[in-house]
Every structure is written in structure tokens, then in C-alpha cells.
Amino acid sequence: MLAYTPLLDPINLFHEWWFVLLIPMSLGVSIAYKAVRLPTLYHFWKHVLAMTAQIIVGMILLAVASYIIIEGFIPMIVGE
Amino acid sequence: MSSTGGSTPLKHPEERFQPVAAVLAFLLPGAGHYYLGHRLRGVYIATGVLGLYLSGLLVAGLDAVDRRSNPVSFIGQALVGPVALGTNWVHQNHFKAYDPRQIDQLRSASQLPLLEKRSPNPSETRQIRNEPFPDGTTASVPVWSRTADADPPYEQSFGKVNELGMLFCIVAGMMNLICIIDASMHRRRDPKADPPETAKLDHAPRTNQPAPQGDA
């Protein structure tokens, strides 16, 4: 691995595992969104983790649905 | 016909446009809410927005924020505020440089702004050259110099890593836009009258049962 200078050089880790970055991204989105939307910040982190899990599960379900449509449904209607 | 009684105002009386909070929220994510007294909320917003932005820079490096190469993406990134604008300025003025072959084709130093600076290739190093032009003018110009043991100031990012780094920074800007809009219409918190920010929310009873009257 080449020398990595944080904030200057790209990290040489996620070329194959890019989808792992979905987790910190959904966590950041959840923190900012819940900080705005919650009436009070009681159990803030519980709400954040719940929303993070919802985003990740939602994305996985969308990926599964896309896979089924592309690999199963479209070949079936095309008649392969 | 005028309505008398029975109607409730849609907004809290103190809920009005807060231009100072909106400007502060743009200048530093979370500062608008902090200014309105929602201090913990402001800290959480700063954590979320700046966390996303820094994650983008950590993943894709400085190439994640580039107004010249990715102008559409930069519109979203710029909503993070001066942090993103400053990152782009530093990138354009202190890390990019001109291709020397393009410099050789110029006739005057006044034509320099027409050229596009670029990121380094692996075997290039950034040098400031005092360049003479055919019309007699000279200018200090940052150019890429190719040498065997060159040490570029940073690496370009490509592929998924670059896309995701940019996406992190764009999402940070989009989230900050939500926070700016929210801060601009937020009620100022009264520390004496309002409950603590982390207070448990009391839900109103769903039935017509009377609310508890205390310990009496």
C-alpha cells in the first residue's frame, strides 16, 4: 500500500468493498436528520441507530429486488 | 365574514424567519441552531454534516472537492459552507498546476486564466517557475515537472473511491441545506421556560381521560 496522507490522498481500501461505506454514510445522514427532526433529543442515539439500520435494510432490499428483476423477471419475459 | 374564535394559529408565535441563524448555519454547520439556544442540537448537526464531509475527504482525498473538474457536484458540496469553499480554493491554488506543454503555447501572461490547471500524474512534482512569455511579460507559474524521483503533493482518486468520496461531500451539503432551512424557521429556545433539550417528550393522552393532576 502506498503512503496515505489523510485528507489529501485517496484511501486504497474500498475499491472492492465500496458498499461498506454505505454504513458511515447512513450514520452521518441519520445524525444530521434526527438532530433536526426530533422534538427533543431524549434517546437521540437510539433513534439514530434505528434510522441507520432502516436505511441499510432498505438498501439491501432494493438491491435484492433489483437482482430479482434483472436476473429473474426480465429473462423470463424475454423468454431466455 | 370574519371568523371569531375556534381557530388556532398554525405557527408558534415566536416561530418566525431567523436570517441570522440561517447565515450562521451556512457559515458553520450547526451554528444556526446553537445561536438559537439549541446547543446540543447544533453540536449533533455539526457532527453529522462535518463528519460526512470529512469522511468524503478521507475516502477520496482532496480530489473529492474540485469545482473545475466536477462543477455540478460542487454545487451540492458548496452547501457545507466556507469549509467546502476553502477546501476547493486550497485545491485549486496550492495543489493544482499547469501542464508545461500548454504554457509553452501561450503568448502572454494575461492568457494564463484561459488554461485549466490539472491534478498531478504519479511521476510529477509541483514547481513554481518564473516563466517568460513571447510578448516580454513574465509570471510565476505553478507547473508539473516530470522527474524520476518525483513526489506529487497528492494522488488523484479514480473509480468508486472517487465517486463515493464526492457523494459523501454532496450528501453533507444536502443535509446542511435541510439544517439551514430548519434554523431559518426555528423558534429561539428560552432556557428558563423550555424543558431541557434532552427532556422526555410528554405525549398527550389519546382518549378523553383527564390528564393526571399530580400527587394530591
Interface residues (C-beta under 8 A of the other chain):
Chain A: L2 T5 P6 L7 L8 D9 P10 I11 N12 F14 H15 W18 L21 P24 M25 G28 V29 S30 I31 A32 Y33 K34 A35 V36 P39 T40 L41 Y42 F44
Chain B: G30 H33 L40 R41 Y44 I45 T47 G48 V49 G51 L52 L54 S55 L57 L58 V59 A60 G61 L62 D63 F95 P153 Y154 E155 Q156 S157 F158 G159 K160 V161 N162 L164 G165 L167 F168 V171 A172 M175 N176 I178 C179 D182 P195 E197 T198 A199 K200 L201
